[in-house]
Amino acid sequence: MTRRREVDLGKAIRGRSPAPDGKTRSGHRPPVAAAVALLAGWALGAGAVEAAMYKWVDEKGVTHYTDTMPPDAVNKANTQLSPQGIAIKKTDPAITPEQRKAREAEAERQRELAKQQEETARRDRALLDSYTTDSDIDLAKSRSLRTVEMALQSAQAYSVQLTKRKTELAASKAALGGKPVPANLERELASTDAELARQADFIARKQQELVTIAARYDADKVRWEALKGGSVSPPPPAAQAGSAKK
């Protein structure tokens, strides 16, 4: 068929010898339009002959070679082959909703891990920039603890005063015997109890803050020593980290 098209195309292109006025000896112009149509038809025919094949495997493990993917196999993995049998394109199988959800969860986990690593690097840079020696960390720890301790001592002293005042008010109330208790005495007793409760809560929070501060500086010291000692890799410079992020 290809040869026939080539011969016909040759005839169509050659036609008959044109006369000086551009027409053939029979009085007609060369059939150029027909030649173009034959050329297009020949190209389409050649393309069909040279069409690629698809290689795919069914549920039973049988390998198939087809010129198109069957409708019931379009979601399967396949390899497109050239007429010479060379793989020119590979298509992965369509993922299930469960697989898509698992991939999204893994992507989110990787993003969260990257954020944690970035935060660790930022803290490491700040640690190395803030302290020259481990003694500097101890000094900073003492200062932070001292600030909280002063607030704690003040609250404890105030609580002692409130407790003493409450004792006095209770004694005044008891001295009345069965007589009615003045309203101002009742109000002061109530406000003293409320303030004692607030101070107790404040003292508890400050005591926990002391524990937290001490633990943070101790951890900073261990991390600083590890960074300086080389047991862990130092963080990249801030500029380099920013470039990597981009």
C-alpha positions in Angstrom: 0.0 0.0 0.0 2.8 2.3 0.8 4.5 1.7 -2.5 1.2 2.3 -4.3 0.8 5.7 -2.6 4.4 6.6 -3.4 3.9 5.8 -7.1 0.5 7.6 -7.3 2.1 10.6 -5.5 4.9 10.7 -8.0 2.5 10.7 -10.8 0.4 13.4 -9.2 3.4 15.6 -8.6 4.9 15.0 -12.0 1.6 15.3 -13.9 2.0 16.2 -17.5 4.6 18.5 -19.0 3.4 22.1 -18.5 2.9 24.3 -21.5 4.6 27.7 -21.6 1.5 29.3 -20.1 1.7 27.1 -17.0 -1.0 24.6 -18.2 -0.5 21.0 -19.1 -0.6 20.0 -22.7 -4.1 18.8 -22.2 -5.0 22.3 -21.1 -5.3 21.6 -17.3 -3.0 22.8 -14.4 -1.0 20.1 -12.5 -3.1 18.4 -9.8 -1.2 20.0 -6.9 -4.2 19.7 -4.5 -4.5 16.0 -5.3 -0.8 15.6 -4.6 -1.1 17.3 -1.2 -4.1 15.1 -0.3 -2.1 12.0 -1.3 0.9 13.1 0.8 -1.3 13.7 3.9 -2.9 10.2 3.4 0.5 8.6 3.0 1.7 10.3 6.2 -1.3 9.1 8.2 -0.9 5.6 6.8 2.8 5.5 7.8 1.9 6.8 11.2 -0.5 4.0 11.7 2.2 1.5 10.7 4.6 3.1 13.1 2.1 3.3 16.1 3.5 2.5 19.5 2.5 -0.5 21.6 1.5 -0.7 25.3 2.9 -3.3 27.6 0.9 -4.1 30.7 0.2 -6.9 33.2 -3.2 -8.1 34.3 -4.4 -9.3 37.7 -3.1 -12.8 37.0 0.3 -11.6 36.2 0.0 -12.1 32.4 1.9 -9.6 30.3 -0.1 -8.1 27.4 1.1 -6.1 24.4 -1.7 -4.0 22.8 -1.9 -1.0 20.5 -4.3 0.7 22.9 -5.1 0.2 26.6 -8.3 -1.7 27.2 -11.0 0.3 29.1 -10.8 -2.0 32.1 -7.0 -1.6 32.2 -6.5 2.1 31.8 -5.8 2.5 35.5 -3.0 -0.1 35.5 0.7 0.5 35.2 1.9 0.4 31.6 4.9 1.0 29.5 4.6 2.6 26.0 7.0 1.0 23.6 8.3 2.3 20.3 8.0 0.1 17.2 11.5 -1.0 17.9 10.5 -2.3 21.4 12.2 0.6 23.3 10.4 2.0 26.3 9.5 5.6 25.7 7.0 6.3 28.5 6.0 4.7 31.7 2.7 5.3 33.5 2.2 4.5 37.1 -1.0 2.8 38.3 -3.8 5.0 39.5 -3.6 5.3 43.3 -6.5 4.3 45.5 -8.1 6.8 48.0 -6.3 5.0 50.8 -3.0 5.4 49.1 -3.6 9.0 48.4 -4.5 9.6 52.0 -1.3 7.8 53.1 0.8 9.9 50.7 -0.7 13.1 52.0 -0.1 12.0 55.6 3.5 11.2 54.8 4.0 14.6 53.0 2.6 16.4 56.1 4.9 14.4 58.3 7.9 15.4 56.2 6.8 19.0 56.3 6.5 18.9 60.1 9.9 17.2 60.4 11.5 19.9 58.2 9.9 22.6 60.5 11.3 20.9 63.6 14.8 20.6 62.0 14.6 24.3 61.1 13.6 25.3 64.6 16.4 23.2 66.1 19.0 24.8 63.8 17.7 28.3 64.7 18.0 27.5 68.5 21.4 26.1 68.0 22.6 29.2 66.2 21.1 31.4 69.0 22.8 29.3 71.6 26.2 29.6 70.0 25.8 33.3 69.4 24.6 34.0 73.0 27.3 32.2 75.0 31.1 32.1 74.8 31.7 29.7 77.6 29.6 27.3 79.7 30.1 29.7 82.7 28.0 32.3 80.7 25.1 29.8 80.7 25.4 29.3 84.5 25.4 33.0 85.1 22.3 33.5 82.9 20.6 30.7 84.7 21.3 32.3 88.1 20.0 35.7 87.0 16.8 34.2 85.7 16.2 32.1 88.8 16.9 35.1 91.0 14.2 37.2 89.4 11.6 34.5 89.9 12.8 33.8 93.4 12.4 37.5 94.4 8.8 37.4 93.2 8.2 34.2 95.0 9.6 35.5 98.3 7.5 38.6 98.0 4.3 36.5 97.5 5.2 34.3 100.4 5.8 37.3 102.7 2.5 38.8 101.7 0.7 35.5 102.3 2.1 35.4 105.9 0.7 38.9 106.4 -2.7 37.8 105.0 -2.7 34.7 107.2 -2.0 36.9 110.3 -4.8 39.3 109.4 -7.2 36.4 108.9 -6.4 35.1 112.3 -7.1 38.5 113.8 -10.4 38.8 112.0 -11.4 35.3 113.0 -10.7 36.2 116.6 -12.8 39.4 116.4 -15.7 37.3 115.0 -15.4 34.8 117.8 -15.4 37.5 120.4 -18.8 38.5 119.3 -20.2 35.3 120.7 -23.7 34.9 119.4 -24.1 38.5 118.4 -24.6 39.4 114.7 -21.3 39.8 112.8 -20.8 43.3 111.3 -21.0 43.3 107.5 -17.6 45.0 107.1 -16.0 42.2 109.2 -17.6 39.5 107.0 -16.5 41.3 103.8 -12.9 41.6 105.0 -12.8 37.9 106.0 -14.1 37.0 102.5 -11.6 39.2 100.7 -8.7 37.9 102.8 -9.6 34.3 102.0 -9.9 35.2 98.3 -6.5 36.9 98.3 -4.9 34.1 100.1 -6.1 31.7 97.4 -4.8 33.9 94.7 -1.4 34.1 96.4 -1.3 30.4 96.8 -1.9 29.9 93.1 0.8 32.5 92.3 3.3 30.8 94.6 2.6 27.4 93.0 3.2 28.8 89.5 6.4 30.5 90.5 7.7 27.4 92.0 7.0 25.5 88.8 8.6 28.3 86.8 11.8 27.8 88.8 11.9 24.1 87.9 11.2 25.0 84.2 13.9 27.6 84.1 16.5 25.4 85.7 15.7 22.5 83.3 15.9 24.8 80.2 19.3 26.2 81.1 20.6 22.8 82.0 19.5 21.5 78.6 21.0 24.5 76.9 24.3 23.9 78.6 24.3 20.2 77.5 23.5 21.2 73.9 26.0 24.0 73.9 28.8 21.6 75.1 27.7 19.1 72.4 27.9 21.7 69.7 31.2 23.0 70.8 32.6 19.5 71.4 31.6 18.3 68.0 29.5 15.4 69.1 26.6 17.0 67.1 26.8 18.9 63.8 26.7 22.6 64.1 23.8 24.4 62.4 24.4 26.0 59.0 24.7 29.8 58.9 21.4 31.7 58.8 22.0 32.9 55.3 22.8 29.4 54.0 19.8 28.0 55.8 17.6 30.6 54.1 19.0 29.8 50.7 18.4 26.1 51.2 14.8 26.9 52.2 14.3 28.7 48.9 
